[in-house]
Amino acid sequence: MRETNFFSFGIVFGFFAGLLIAIIISNDILSIIPITFVVTFFFYLLSHISVALFLRFTEFSKVHFEKDTYEKKLDYFFDQIQKREVEVDANYDFIKKIEEPVTNGGKSQ
């Protein structure tokens, strides 16, 4: 999950949790708004702190692209494809000669 998605989830969850808590705790309508705001802000801060700690204590190993190794492999595969293409062309020419109609005393046209 990306950080921005986690922040959004924390804010939405905090809003609905705050709304539920405000409805349960509150006696009047006007106190629902500040309670909801405080709980939402708490979940907002909690999500930011949790992402910051996660990024701080998680080491992401850098993967380097080994260009030389991949170029050698690609050159090898390219050579193999070239060889197979020559074989396929030879087979295609042989099949083409067999399929030609034989006329004029066994000589092909």
PLY file of the C-alpha trace (Angstrom):
ply
format ascii 1.0
element vertex 109
property float x
property float y
property float z
element edge 108
property int vertex1
property int vertex2
end_header
0.00 0.00 0.00
1.40 3.40 -0.91
1.79 6.08 1.72
-0.84 8.37 0.24
-3.39 5.57 0.24
-2.58 4.81 3.86
-3.03 8.49 4.79
-6.37 8.59 3.01
-7.49 5.41 4.74
-6.45 6.84 8.12
-8.37 10.06 7.54
-11.55 8.34 6.38
-11.38 5.77 9.17
-10.72 8.55 11.69
-13.69 10.52 10.44
-16.13 7.63 10.79
-14.64 6.53 14.10
-14.86 10.13 15.34
-18.43 10.41 14.16
-19.34 7.18 15.96
-17.56 8.25 19.16
-19.14 11.72 19.01
-22.62 10.25 18.64
-22.05 7.86 21.56
-20.43 10.45 23.89
-22.25 13.64 22.95
-25.48 14.89 24.44
-26.08 17.75 22.03
-25.75 18.19 18.28
-23.17 21.00 18.32
-20.55 19.00 20.22
-20.46 16.28 17.53
-18.42 18.44 15.13
-15.45 19.24 17.41
-15.26 15.68 18.74
-15.28 14.30 15.19
-12.60 16.80 14.19
-10.34 15.89 17.13
-10.64 12.13 16.55
-10.06 12.57 12.80
-7.00 14.71 13.49
-5.71 12.07 15.93
-5.99 9.34 13.28
-4.37 11.67 10.73
-1.36 12.16 13.02
-1.29 8.47 13.87
-1.13 7.50 10.20
1.70 9.98 9.55
3.68 8.77 12.54
3.23 5.12 11.59
4.37 5.74 8.00
7.35 7.78 9.18
8.43 5.04 11.59
7.91 2.36 8.97
10.10 4.20 6.47
12.67 5.00 9.14
13.17 1.46 10.38
12.69 -0.45 7.14
15.77 -0.73 4.99
15.04 -0.93 1.31
17.86 -2.65 -0.47
18.80 -1.04 -3.73
18.74 -3.36 -6.69
21.26 -2.36 -9.30
20.60 -3.17 -12.91
23.51 -5.25 -14.14
23.66 -3.89 -17.64
26.71 -5.86 -18.82
25.25 -9.20 -17.75
21.94 -8.53 -19.46
23.65 -7.31 -22.62
25.68 -10.52 -22.80
22.53 -12.61 -22.33
20.65 -10.61 -24.95
23.55 -10.97 -27.42
23.56 -14.73 -26.82
19.80 -14.97 -27.40
20.09 -12.81 -30.51
22.78 -15.11 -31.92
20.66 -18.16 -31.17
17.67 -16.60 -32.92
19.84 -15.77 -35.94
21.04 -19.40 -36.16
17.51 -20.75 -35.89
16.33 -18.31 -38.53
18.99 -19.60 -40.95
17.84 -23.18 -40.27
14.19 -22.28 -40.76
15.00 -20.50 -44.03
16.90 -23.56 -45.27
13.96 -25.80 -44.36
11.53 -23.41 -46.02
13.61 -23.43 -49.23
13.74 -27.25 -49.18
9.97 -27.52 -48.72
9.42 -24.94 -51.44
11.50 -27.02 -53.89
9.52 -30.17 -53.05
6.18 -28.47 -53.58
7.07 -27.07 -57.03
5.31 -28.93 -59.81
7.63 -31.24 -61.75
7.36 -30.78 -65.53
9.48 -31.11 -68.67
10.95 -34.55 -67.97
11.65 -34.22 -64.26
13.16 -30.72 -64.34
11.66 -28.12 -62.15
10.80 -24.73 -63.57
0 1
1 2
2 3
3 4
4 5
5 6
6 7
7 8
8 9
9 10
10 11
11 12
12 13
13 14
14 15
15 16
16 17
17 18
18 19
19 20
20 21
21 22
22 23
23 24
24 25
25 26
26 27
27 28
28 29
29 30
30 31
31 32
32 33
33 34
34 35
35 36
36 37
37 38
38 39
39 40
40 41
41 42
42 43
43 44
44 45
45 46
46 47
47 48
48 49
49 50
50 51
51 52
52 53
53 54
54 55
55 56
56 57
57 58
58 59
59 60
60 61
61 62
62 63
63 64
64 65
65 66
66 67
67 68
68 69
69 70
70 71
71 72
72 73
73 74
74 75
75 76
76 77
77 78
78 79
79 80
80 81
81 82
82 83
83 84
84 85
85 86
86 87
87 88
88 89
89 90
90 91
91 92
92 93
93 94
94 95
95 96
96 97
97 98
98 99
99 100
100 101
101 102
102 103
103 104
104 105
105 106
106 107
107 108
